[in-house]
Amino acid sequence: MKRHLLGVLTPSSNTVLEPVTSAILSDVPDATAHFARFPVTRIALSQDALAQFDSAPMVAAARLLSDAKVGVICWSGTAASWLGFDRDRTLCAEITDATGVAACTSVLALNELIDTTPNRRFGLVSPYTGDVQDRIIANYAGSGYDIVSEAHAGISDNYSFSDITDDEVMAMCRSVAKAGAESVVIMCTNMRGAALAEDVERELGIPLFDSTAAVVWKALQILNIDSPQATRWGQMFRRPLAATETTPDPSIFHNRSTTQ
């Protein structure tokens, strides 16, 4: 029996990505995820917050994962969305140089998925503060993507992202889909979203690309493993990409059309 071992770099205060990653892999025979944490507690544009994503502790954690003979190392985090996509390209190279193991990241995987849509027009959902969200929008615009609308929760404490409820996330997805988005992107691996894919795609008629699920999708590609067929994880796992509504109080999130 050949085992398929995925190593996953995990922000220390994250409580969502581990159970979600393991749940997705439960649909893949003989595949398991193995996690290594490094310190991340706050998402902001201050120097101390940005320094959490220096590559040294991430590469050190990757070396520990390589001891488990994993076949791929995944950075299940979205810092490159505000730091710049080259940060993840460089990180992948550093991980592979240090461990000899192929590497992938949530943001680069999301970008591949968005690239499959006709015009790369998407609605952005995140838990972040407005200044971080604006940096993400600017980075994507500078690379030729079109964020037509966005919704963010205005939170900086990383642990608290996991307290945003499914109903709140669903309302944010509905709000960003109204401006002609070709997909909804959930930009955070400590925000619930992957398990909502079936409901979002059925109701809104467009794909949901969730950060946590996206890096698993990419890792399975690298390992040449058939993707899970369960529709609960969304269209990304079926190639090609081919409602009783409960609306929470809209004051729980900030949203706007980026084209207004």
HUVEN-V290283 format. One record per residue. N is the residue number from 1. NEAR is the number of other C-alpha atoms within 8 Angstrom. Layout:
BEGIN
N,NEAR
N,NEAR
END
This chain:
BEGIN
1,3
2,4
3,7
4,10
5,12
6,14
7,16
8,13
9,16
10,13
11,11
12,9
13,9
14,12
15,9
16,11
17,12
18,8
19,8
20,12
21,12
22,10
23,8
24,12
25,12
26,9
27,9
28,10
29,6
30,8
31,11
32,11
33,11
34,9
35,10
36,12
37,9
38,11
39,8
40,10
41,10
42,8
43,10
44,9
45,8
46,6
47,6
48,6
49,11
50,11
51,7
52,8
53,9
54,8
55,7
56,6
57,8
58,11
59,12
60,8
61,12
62,14
63,11
64,9
65,15
66,11
67,7
68,6
69,7
70,13
71,11
72,14
73,17
74,15
75,12
76,14
77,14
78,12
79,7
80,11
81,12
82,11
83,7
84,9
85,10
86,7
87,9
88,12
89,9
90,8
91,10
92,12
93,9
94,9
95,16
96,11
97,8
98,8
99,9
100,7
101,12
102,11
103,12
104,14
105,13
106,15
107,14
108,11
109,13
110,14
111,8
112,8
113,11
114,12
115,8
116,8
117,10
118,7
119,6
120,11
121,15
122,14
123,17
124,13
125,15
126,12
127,12
128,12
129,12
130,8
131,7
132,11
133,12
134,8
135,10
136,10
137,9
138,8
139,11
140,12
141,10
142,7
143,6
144,6
145,9
146,10
147,14
148,14
149,16
150,13
151,15
152,15
153,11
154,10
155,10
156,10
157,9
158,14
159,11
160,8
161,11
162,13
163,7
164,10
165,8
166,9
167,9
168,12
169,12
170,10
171,11
172,13
173,13
174,9
175,9
176,19
177,14
178,7
179,9
180,7
181,15
182,14
183,14
184,16
185,13
186,13
187,10
188,12
189,14
190,12
191,13
192,13
193,10
194,13
195,9
196,12
197,16
198,11
199,8
200,14
201,13
202,9
203,7
204,8
205,7
206,11
207,14
208,14
209,17
210,14
211,17
212,15
213,13
214,14
215,17
216,11
217,12
218,10
219,13
220,11
221,10
222,9
223,9
224,6
225,7
226,7
227,10
228,10
229,7
230,7
231,8
232,9
233,14
234,15
235,13
236,13
237,10
238,11
239,7
240,4
241,8
242,5
243,5
244,3
245,4
246,5
247,8
248,8
249,5
250,7
251,5
252,8
253,11
254,9
255,11
256,8
257,10
258,8
259,5
260,3
END
